[in-house]
Amino acid sequence: MTTDARDTVFRVRIAPLPDGLHQETHRPTADDLGLDPEVFSDVEVDLRLDVADRRVLAAYTARATARLECDRTLDLYDERVEADHAVLFTADAPAEGDTDDDVQPLTDDALAIDLTAPVHDTLLLALPLRRVSPAARDAEIPTAFGVADNDDDAPADARWAALQALRSADPDGDPDSSD
């Protein structure tokens, strides 16, 4: 069961922070980020905030343990995922029609920045495309199945026997020889 990231909140308070570089570590739950708690656990966000007049650059490393299903064996296994990302919160209005998700608006009276959607997306994109458990990584993958057939002229499937008979009837093997 996943919840929409817009329904949850992972906010970082910026009101008490003076200008400069600040480092924080947060441990939101998977639910806080709108992630499936059956898949994601032990979420950790190492956050570096660069605060300056009318802007906050939030650069972070997001880590989590993901419960995945192996593509080869269908066994469940845990894998640690990690990814870096940065989001700029600025009071300067972005250009009209600018849809850059890495630049977010920041009001002059903002007390916190919302990192729910960026961290949510970062962790989802950190999941491997090929999910192979450590136990299956060195296992040999069979590439031939069944009994080896040494007769190269025999059809691979008995249903193709009629086609093979037509091919044998034409000694040149030329399908257009009837001209």
Buried (B, 14 or more C-beta within 10 A) or exposed (E): EBBEBEEBBBEBEBEEBEEEEBEEEBEBBBBBBBBEBEBBBEBBBBBBBBBEEEBBBBBBBBBBBBBBEBEBEEEEBEBEBEBEBEBBBBEEEEEEEEEEEEBBEBEEEBEEBBBBBBBBBBBBEBBEEEBBBEEBEEEEEEEEEEEEEEEEEEBEEEEEEEEEEEEEEEEEEEEEEEE
